Amino acid sequence: MSPVTRSSSSPVDEGTPRNYGLGPRAAAVLVFGSSAAVLVVEIVALRLLAPYLGLTLETSTMVIGIALTAIALGSWLGGRIADQVDPRRLIGPSLGVSGAVVALTPAVLRTTAEWAPAMLFLIASLTILVPGALLSAVTPIVTKLRLTSLAETGTVVGRLSGVGTVGAIVGTVLTGFVLVSRLPVSGILIGLGALLMVGSALVEWRRRGWSSTPALTLVVVAGGLATMVAPGGCDTETRYHCARVVTDPDRGSGRTLVLDGVRHSYVDIDDPTFLEFTYVRAIASVVDAAFPEGEPLAAHHLGGGGLTFPRYLAATRPGTRSLVSEIDSGVVHIDRDQLGLGSEAGIGVRVEDGRLGLRRLDAGSRDLVVGDAFGGVSVPWHLTTVEAMTDIRRVLNEDGLYVANLIDHGALAFARAEVATLRETFEHVALVGEPTDIGLDPTATPEGGNLVVLASDRPVDLRATQEALDARQTGWKIATGDDLTSWIGDAQLLTDDYAPVDQLLQPYSPRSSQ
């Protein structure tokens, strides 16, 4: 009797993993690249959505939450499907389809935001969820292919999990420190889509099948072309903003700097004393009433934007030394290239965070500190706290003045908390704004918008300030003393340990366009 032999087609013991022939280097590259791509999509999505949803804690939380959902869903479904279908058939389509979606994302999101804003949240979720899930499915699929025996299951799973984590770290660092500073958002996503398509093509080539690759490649090309014609509010994509400069049709030398869809600054490049926005006229009124006419000042500005007020001080108070902390170098380039900022005497700009910039200043070195830093319509939280105000007070001399622009709506919960915080730090505090917004007209419901708060350790001539406000036809009034105490109510102080600025702020409305 001949010996019994096992047929090559006979079933393999179910307890023994099969070896599908994927090499360790190829497996590592696939897991590393797909994990990195997920984080690139997540970070870039935040910037792509900022002009339409704002750069807020809520927007960041939403994007992170969707990305984590995609990772969890992709990992679960990828592993489940890999147990039921030949895993070699799954990698190429996962890379290819995700590449197509990523490449189309800029055009799709911008078109949706302009033409169907009610659908933006749903479409944004899908453009993160779909590629994120497909790319996250690659790790369990590759793991299935690499398992050759139960004895090395832990080693394979641990190694590939580690490679995936390193890929995510590299994707995060590369995007945040390199890509965003050198490439437009649309270019990053289209380039990533193309790379994913290349990966898909290589995987499919190894399987000797090209059926889906040409069609998906056409999608990537279409995404690039569509991005060129899709509606969008960017002339320039800086590290932090979608920026645009708009010429005033009624004033040939007037320019408006628009950041993430919000009008941040108006500059008359021929006449720096022309102040278009009401809140800037209010700040000028406060400063002009607080210091003798024409007296040069040592000023520090938290936030630069179009540098409207530093230019005003340079023109009206010759000899003034203004130092500006502006975190976005791209905005500074726009100031020089498009908003006519030359070598005006006394205006220096440092590309730095405002809170860190304060630390570099000597005690008692400034007559004036101006707060006008915003991320979207929110003052960065770390510039609102008791600790930040204490540092501002430190750099002011004994007659120094702090004046800041605030934006809030509805119940004005953030503005009340910020004014309460200033009262904790400075001896004299006053609030300037529409009478309905600052509690001087109790019969009307506050609408919100811009408010200007001023604080000092010396009394400020409020009568002269009101006269200056009236002369500039702002229509704004001043609240102080008991009126201000009543307006603040039971607002809680903001500290480095507790500053829920994004939660206190009310939703944005067109009026907050300054």
LOFI-318013 format. One record per residue: residue in one letter; x, y, z of N, C-alpha, C in turn. Coordinates in steps of 0.02 Angstrom, whole numbers, plus 50000, padded with zeros to 5 digits. Example, Ala and Ser with C-alpha at 12.3 -4.5 7.8 and 13.67 -1.06 7.14 Angstrom:
2
A506604971650390506154977550390506604983550390S506424988850354506844994750357506455000250394
This chain:
514
M500434994150000500005000050000500455006250000S500295010649954500695016749951500525021250009P501025025250030500895029750086500385035050068V500015036950117499505042250106499855048950107T499735053050058500025059850054499475065050055R499645070950084499145076350087499135080150021S498565081049994498485084849933498645092149946S498925095449895499085102649903498465106749912S497905103949893497285107849900496905106249963S497175101950004496825100050065496845105750114P496355106250158496325111850205496895111750254V497135117650272497665118350322497345118650390D497685115950439497425116150507497255123350526E496635124350551496385131050565496795134650619G497155130850658497545134050710498215136650686T498385135450622499025137650595498925143450547P499165149350562499095154950516499435153550450R499155156350397499435155350330499935160950314N500435159450276500935164350254500765166650183Y500565172850176500365175450111500955178550073G501555178150101502135180150063502295187550064L502005191350111502165198450115502795199250158G503315202250130503945202950165503895207850223P504355207350271504325211850330504435219150312R504855220650264504965227650245504355230650211A504055226850166503455229250132502895230250183A502825225650230502315226250282502425232550323A503055233850342503205239650383503065246150345V503235246250281503115252250240502365253650235L501975248450223501255249350216500935251950281V501115248850337500835250950401501075257950420F501715259250411501995265850426501655271250384G501625270150319501345275250274500605276450285S500215271250294499495272150304499345275650371S499725273950423499625277250488499825284550485A500375286050451500575293050443500045296950404A499775293850352499275297250310498655299150350V498435294850396497845296450437497955302850476L498545303650505498675309750545498755315850501V499035315050442499085320750395498385323150378V497935318550362497245320450346496915323950404E497025321450465496705324450524496935331650534I497595332750532497855339450546497655344350491V497715342250429497545346650373496805348150372A496385343350392495665344650394495495350350441L495855350950497495745356550543495855363250508R496375363650468496525369950434496035371150377L495815365850345495355366650289494675368950313L494475366950374493825368750401493825375350438A494405377850458494445383950499494095389850468P494145391150403493805397050375493045396650380Y492775390750390492045389950389491755388250457L492135384850500491885383050566492265386550622G492805390050604493205393350654493735388850684L494275391850707494825387950737494705387950813T494225383750834494015383650903494145376750934L494065376451000494135370051034493615365051010E493015367550995492485363150972492655360150904T492925364250858493115361650793493675356450799S494165357950840494715353250850494465346650881T494025347250930493755341350962493355337050913M492965340450870492565336750820493015332950773V493525336250747493965332950698494345327150731I494605328250791494965322850826494495317050840G493875318550861493395313250875493235309150814I493135312450757492985308850695493585304650674A494185307350680494775303550661494865297350705L494745298050770494805292250814494265287050798T493665289450781493135284850760493335281050698A493645284650651493865281450589494395276050604I494865277650648495395272850665495095266650697A494625267650744494315261950777493905257750728L493505261150687493085257650639493505253950588G494015257150562494445253950512494815247950540S495065248650601495435243150631494985237050642W494375238350665493905232850678493685229550613L493445233550565493195230750503493755227650462G494345230750462494915227950425495095221050448G495135220250514495295213750540494755208650527R494125210750532493565206150521493535203750449I493615208550403493575206750332494175202550311A494765204150340495365200350322495305193050341D494875191450390494775184450409494295180850361Q493945184650319493445181650275493625181950202V494085186450184494275187550114495025187250109D495275185250051495995185250040496275192250053P496685193150105496925199850123497295203350067R497605199550022497985202649967497545206749922R496905205149921496445208749877496205215349908L496375216549971496085222250007496535228450010I497195227350010497655232950022497625238149966G497685235849903497675240549847497065244849845P496455241949847495845246149847495815250849907S496035248649966496015253050024496445259250013L497045258249987497485263949973497205268249916G496965265049864496735268749805496115272849819V495615269949851494995273649865495135279249914S495535277849966495685283250013496065288849978G496525287149933496885292349895496415296649854A495925293549822495455297249782495045302049824V494805299549882494405303849927494825309649953V495435308249974495875313450000496005318849947A496135316849885496275321649832495675326049816L495085323349823494475327149809494245331449867T494515330249926494275333649986494285341249982P494845344549961494825351949960494265354649917A494185352049857493665354549812492965353149841V492865347249868492205345349894492015349649954L492475350450001492325354250062492205361650046R492625364550005492545371649990491905372949950T491745368449905491125369249867490525368549913T490535363649957489985362650004489905368650049A490455371350075490425377050120490115383150087E490235384050023489975389849988489265388849964W489105382949941488465381849908487955378049950A488175374049997487715370150040487995369850110P488045375550145488365375650211488025371150262A487375369950254487025365650301487285358450299M487605356650243487855349850235488595349250254L488905354850275489625354850285489845349850338F489495349550394489695344950447489685337750423L489155335850387489105328950362489655327450312I489755331850264490265330650213490955330650244A491085335250290491745335450323491865328950361S491345326450394491415320150431491595314450384L491275314150327491395308750280492095309150250T492325315250236492985315950205493545314150254I493405314050318493895311750367493785304350383L493145302450390492975295650411493155290450358V492995291750295493095286750243493835285150232P494265290150217494975288350209495295286050274G495075288850330495365286750394495225279450409A494615277250395494435270250408494795265650359L494825267550296495155263250246495905262650260L496215268150279496935267950294497065264150359S496625264950409496715261350472496615253850464A496235251950412496125244750400496755241350374V497225245250349497835242250320498225238350373T498265241050434498675237750486498425230650502P497785229650517497575222750531497615218250469I497525221150409497585217050349498305214650340V498765219250347499475217450341499675212650396T499425213750456499575209150511499355202050493K498765201450464498525194850442499005191650392L499255195650347499705193050296500385190950326R500585194250379501255192850407501255187150457L500685185050481500675179650530500845173050496T501375169850519501585163450491501505157750541S501485159350604501385154150655501135157350719L500785153450758500525156050821501085157950868A501655154850860502215156150906502475163250902E502375166550844502635173350836502075178550830T501465176750849500905181450844501045187850883G501265187150945501395193150986501925197550956T502455194450929503005198250900502765202150839V502385198850794502145202150733501665207850750V501185206350792500695211550810501025217350845G501475215950893501815221350928502255225550883R502625222150838503065225750793502665230450747L502145227850717501755231950670501365237450706S501135236050767500815241450805501305247050820G501925245050838502435250150850502605254150788V502665250750731502805254150668502245259050651G501625256850663501055261250649501065267450693T501245266550756501275272250802501825277150781V502405274450761502945278850737502725282550674G502375279050630502115282350570501655288050587A501215287050636500755292350657501135298350685I501665296950724502075302350752502415306250696V502705302650649503055306050593502555310050552G501965307250539501465311050502501265317450537T501195317150603501015323050642501555328350639V502175326350654502735331050656502875333950587L502865329650536503005331950468502485337050445T501855335750461501325340450440501385346950478G501445346550544501445352650585502045357050576F502635353950566503245357950564503515359150494V503305355250445503595355850378503065357350325L502595352850317502135353350260501715359650262V501405361050319500955366750324501315373350313S501955373650332502325379850325502585380850253R502565375650212502855376150145502365374950088L501795371950103501325370150050500625372350067P500225374050017499515375450031499155369050052V498605369850088498225364150113498005359650055S497755362750002497525358749945498105354749915G498705357749911499275354349884499475348349926I499435349049993499595343450037499135337650025L498495338950021498005333550013498035330349944I498115334349893498165331549826498815327449819G499355330049848499985326249847499925319749885L499595319949943499495313849981499065308849943G498545311449911498125307049870498515303649815A498965307549783499385304649730499845299249758L500145300449817500585295549847500205289149864L499605289849889499205283949905499035280049841M498925283749787498785280349723499395276649698V499985279549708500595276049689500665269649729G500535270149794500555264149836500065258949814S499475261149796498965256449771499195253149707A499495257049662499715254349598500265249049609L500725250449655501265245749667500995239149697V500525239749743500235233749773499865229649720E499475233249678499105229749626499575226749573W500125230049560500605227449512500895220749536R501015220349602501275214049629500755208449622R500135210349620499605205349609499445204449535R499815208249491499715208049419499015210049398G498755214949431498095217449411498085225049415W497855228149363497855235549359497165238449347S496655234449356495995236449331495735242949361S495845243949426495555249849457496025255749458T496665254749447497155260149455497055265949407P496965264949342496875270649297496275274949315A495715271649333495115275549349495235279849411L495545276949463495665280749524496175286349513T496665285049469497155290249452496805296249421L496325294949379495935300349349495565304349402V495345301049455495015304549509495495309449543V496115307249555496615311649585496735317849541V496815316749477496915322249430496305326949431A495705323949431495095327949433495065332049498G495295329049553495305332749616495745338849613G496335338049581496785343749573496485349249530L496175347349475495865352249431495275355649465A494875351749501494295354549534494485359549588T495045358149622495275362749674495445369549645M495685369649584495875376049552495275380449539V494685377449527494095381349510493575381449565A493675377449618493185377249672493185383849710P492605385949736492585392149774492995391449837G493285396949857493705396849918493925403849935G494035405249999494185411950021494915413450030C495365409450003496085410350017496445413349957D496815418649969497335420749923497995417549944T498075416950010498685414250039498495409750098E498815403950102498735399650160499355400250203T499285403350261499845404250307499865398250354R500315398550402500355392950450499735392250492Y499365397750502498795397650547498135399650514H498155402750456497545405650429497475404550354C496855405050333496685406050263496615413550254A497075416650218497125423950215496925426650147R496615432650150496415435950088496435443450100V496655447250051496655454550054496155457150003V495685461250027495145463849985495215471449979T495205473849917495245481049905494565484249916D494565489849952493945493549965493715496949900P493125495149874492905498249811492755505649818D492635508049880492465515049891493065519249912R493635515949923494235519549945494835516049915G495115518849864495615515449824496215513049863S496395516549917496975514549957496785510250016G496155508450022495925504450078495995496950065R496225493250114496305486050108496035482750171T495665477250162495415473350218495765466650219L496055464950277496375458450286495855453650315V495705448450278495215443450298495585437050317L495495434750379495805428650402495265423650422D495275417850389494775412750403494065415350398G493955419550347493285422150334493075427950377V493485430150424493315435650469493735441750452R493425447650449493775453850435494185455850496H494835454950493495265456250550495545463250552S495715466050496496045472550495495845476350432Y495795483050441495715487550384496295492350385V496635492950329497225497350324497145501950264D497235508450277497295513150222498045514150211I498285511550155499015511450145499285518450132D498845523250116499075530150105498955534650165D498475532850207498305537050264498215532650327P498745531650366498695527350425498255530150481T498055536450475497615539350526496885537750512F496735534950454496045533150438495885526350471L495395526350514495215520350552494495518350533E494435512750499493785510650474493365507050527F493655502350562493275498250610493125502250673T492525501450698492315505150757492745503550818Y492915497250826493305495450886493995498650885V494295499550825494955502750821494885510150837R494335513250814494225520350832494125521050908A493815515950939493725516151011494395515551047I494815511051024495485510351054495875516851047A495845519850988496195526150977495925531551023S495275531651033494975536651078495225535751149V495255529551172495485528151240496205530351249V496635528551200497355530151205497455537751200D497115540951154497215548151145496985552151206A496475549551241496235552951301496675551551361A497035545951360497435543951418498125547051419F498375549151361499055551851357499035558651321P499485563251339499495569751306499565569151230E499245573651195499235573551122499945573751094G500095569251048500735569151014501305566251053E501195564351116501735561751157501945554751132P502575553651119502785546951097502715541951154L502555535751136502425530551185502875524451172A502985520651223503295514051217502715509051221A502545505951165501945501751161502125494551143H501725489951170501785482951151501095480551127H501085476951071500455474751041500435467151040L499925464351071499805457151070499355455551011G499655453050957499295452050895499425457750848G499575456050785499745461150737499215462250685G498995456850651498525457750596498815462450544G498435467350524498665472150474499075477750503L499205477650569499605482750604499295489650598T498635489850598498285496250591498455501050647F498415498750709498525503350765499255505350774P499735500750766500435503050768500585508450716R500285507750657500385512950605500075519550627Y499485519050659499155525150683499585528650734L499865524850782500285527950833500915531150801A501195527750752501795530450719501645536950684A501035537550656500855543650619500645549350665T500305547750720500035553050764500485554650822R500955550250838501405551250894502125549650872P502415553950832503085552750806503565551150863G503985546150851504455543950902504205538150943T503575536150933503295530350968503675524050948R503825519750997504135513350985503615507850997S503395504750943502905499250948503245492650934L503175487950980503405481150970502805476650966V502765472650913502175468450899502365461150905S501955457350942502015450050944501475447150898E501685444550841501225441450793501455434350780I501035429550796501245422550792501295419850721D500955423050674500925420450606501395424250560S501945421050541502425424350496502115425850428G501625421750407501295423050344500925429550343V500615431350399500265437750404500765443550400V501345442650431501855447850427502075448850355H502155443450317502335444050246501795447750207I501165446450224500615449950190500645457350207D500795459050269500855466050288501375469650244R501925466250231502465469350193502335469350118D502045463750094501975462950021501335466049994Q500795466050033500155468150007499835474050044L500065475350106499745480650145500205486550157G500735486950117501135493050116501565494350177L501715489250217502145490450274502865491050252G503135496950262503825498150243504265498150305S504735502450305505205502950361505005508750407E504345508950423504115514350468504525514250532A504735520150551505145520750611504735518750672G505025514550714504705513050777504255507050778I504145503650721503715497750720504155491550710G504195487550762504565481250758504095475450768V504195470150730503755464350733504165458150750R503945454550800504245448150818503745442550803V503975437450768503545431650755503585427150816E503085427750860503095424250923502405424050953D502305419451000501695419251039501665425251086G501085428251093501025434251133501205433351206R501015427751235501165426551306501915425851316L502245422451270502975421851274503315428551262G503015432451217503295439051203503285443551265L502755442951305502715446951366503285445351413R503465439051417503995437051464504665440051446R504745441851383505395444551361505465452051377L504915455251398504935462351410505145463951482D505505469351491505725471351557505145474351597A505165473751662504655476651705504645484251697G504045487051695503965494251690504225497351626S504275493451572504575495951511504075498751460R503435498251474502925500251424502425505151454D502255510151412501715514851429501035511751411L501045507551360500415505051333500495497851310V500005493551326499955486851298499265486351265V499255484151203498635483451165498515476051152G497945473551173497755466551160497285466051102D497515462951048497085462050989497275455650953A497375450350992497555443850964496935439350962F496845436150904496265431850896496445425650857G496125420050876496125413950837495415412950814G495245414650752494545415050731494235421150764V493705420150804493395425750841493525425050916S494005420950935494145419851005494835422451023V494875426151079495525427851106495855421451130P496475420051111496815414051136496765413751212W496535408051238496365407651309496935409551355H497555408051335498115409351381498285416751385L497945420951345498035428251349497455431551387T497035427451420496445430151454496475429351529T496965425951556496955423751625497255428851674V497135427551738497425431851790498185432051783E498485426251769499205425951762499455430151704A499085429951647499275434051590499205441451606M498655443251640498535450251658499075452651707T499285448251751499815450051798500465451551762D500605447851709501205449051670501145455651631I500545457151607500445463551573500545469251622R500275468451681500365473751731501105474651748R501485469151749502195469451764502575473751714V502415473051649502805476651598502585483951591L502005485751618501775492651616502115496751670N502255503051655502505507451707501925509751751E502065513851801501545515451850500965519351821D501055522751764500515526251731500275522551668G500485516351661500345512651600499615510751593L499435509051530498745507551512498715501151471Y498245496851489498095490851448497415491851417V497375490851351496735491351316496685485451269A496095482251269496025476051231495355475751195N495375472451137494775471151097494505464351115L493855463951130493515457651144492945456751095I492775450451081492185448951040491785443651077D491145445051086490695440251117489975441851096H489525437051107488825437851087488365435051140G487725435551128487235432551172487295435151243A487395430651290487445432651360488105435851378L488575436051331489225439351341489595436351401A489545429851409489845426551467490605427051467F490915426351409491645427051407491855434151424A491535439151393491725446051405491655447851479R491115445551511491025446851583491585443651624A491765437451606492295434051642492965437651633E493095440051573493725443451560493775450051597V493225453851598493235460151635493305458851710A492975453651735493065451851806493785450051820T494115446651774494815444751782495265450951784L495115455751741495515461951742495415465751807R494805465651833494685469151896495065465951954E495215459551948495605456151998496325458451997T496545461151939497255462651929497395470151933F496955474251903497075481451898496605485251945E496825491151966496425495252012495845498651977H495955500851915495435504551878495285500851813V494645499151803494435495551743493795498751717A493745499451652493135502051620493005498151556L492375498151535492165494451476491835499251427V492015498651363491755503051311491395498751259G490795500851240490425497051190489745500151177E489345496451139488655498651127488285498751194P487865503951207487515504351271487115498051288T486825494851238486435488751251486875482951272D487495482951250487945477351265488295478051332I488365484151357488735485051420488275486851478G487625485551469487155486151525486895493051538L487025497851495486785504751506486085505851480D485815500951444485125501251420484785494751439P484545494251501484265487951526483635485751491T483325490151452482705488251418482835484351354A483465484451330483625481151267484015474651280T483955469951234484315463651239485005464351206P485535462551242486205463051212486265458751150E486595461451100486725457651039487445455351034G487895459151065488595457351063488955459851002G489585458150998490025460650945490685462550977N490965468050954491595470350983491475474551046L491905473451095491925477551155492655479351167V492775485051198493465487051215493505488051290V493985484751321494085485451393494745488951406L494755493351456495365496951473495505496051547A496135495451565496325494151634496985497751649S497025500251710497625503851731497645504251806D498235505651834498285506851905498225514251922R498115518351872497985525451885497315527351853P496975532151881496325534051853496395536551781V495915534651740495895536851670495355542151664D495485547251626495005552751616494435550151572L493905547751605493345544851568492945550051530R492915556151557492555561351521492905562951455A493565563551457493935564751395493865558751347T493855552851375493765546851333493095546951298Q492555548751335491895548951304491865554351250E492185559951263492195565251212492555562951149A493095559151158493455556551100493035551351062L492675547251099492225542351067491675545851028D491405551251055490885554951021491155558450960A491765561150965492065564650909492185559950850R492315553750864492425548850811491775545350790Q491225547550818490555545050799490495537450805T490745534950861490685527750872490005525750898G489675530250934489035528450966489125524351029W489755523251049489895518951107489905523051172K489765519751227489775522751293490255519051338I490335521651399490805518751447490435516351509A490575510351531490305507751593490875506851643T490755509251704491255508551757490895508551824G491275507751878490975508051944490435502951956D489875505251987489325500752004488995497851942D488965501951888488665499351826489055493351800L489715493851804490135488251781490075482251827T490035483551892489965478051940489325474251927S488785477851915488145474651900488185470751835W488525473451786488575470151720488985463651727I489505463651766489925457751775489535452151809G489135453951860488745448951895489195444051932D489025437551926489405432351962489905428851916A490145432251865490625429251818491235426751856Q491475420851836492045417751868492695420151838L493205420751879493865422851855494165417551809L494555419851760494915415451715495625414751740T495865408551746496545407351769496875402251722D497535401551729497885396451689497615389451704D497335388551763497065382051781496345381151758Y495985386651744495285386151724495115392151680A495095390951616494935396351568494525393451510P493895391751520493485388751467493225393851417V493695397351385493515402851341493065400551284D493225394951252492835392551196492125390851216Q492035388351278491365386651301490965392751321L491305397951347490955403951368490735408151308L491115408051255490945412151197490295409851166Q489895414651144489275413151108489425412551034P488985409250995489115408150924489235414650886Y489635413950835489825419550792489225422150753S489195428550743488685431450700489005436650655P488665438750600488975443450554489205449950586R488895451750642489075458150673489785458050700S490045452250715490715451950744491265452750692S491085454750632491585455950580491935462650590Q491805465850647492175471850667492015477750622
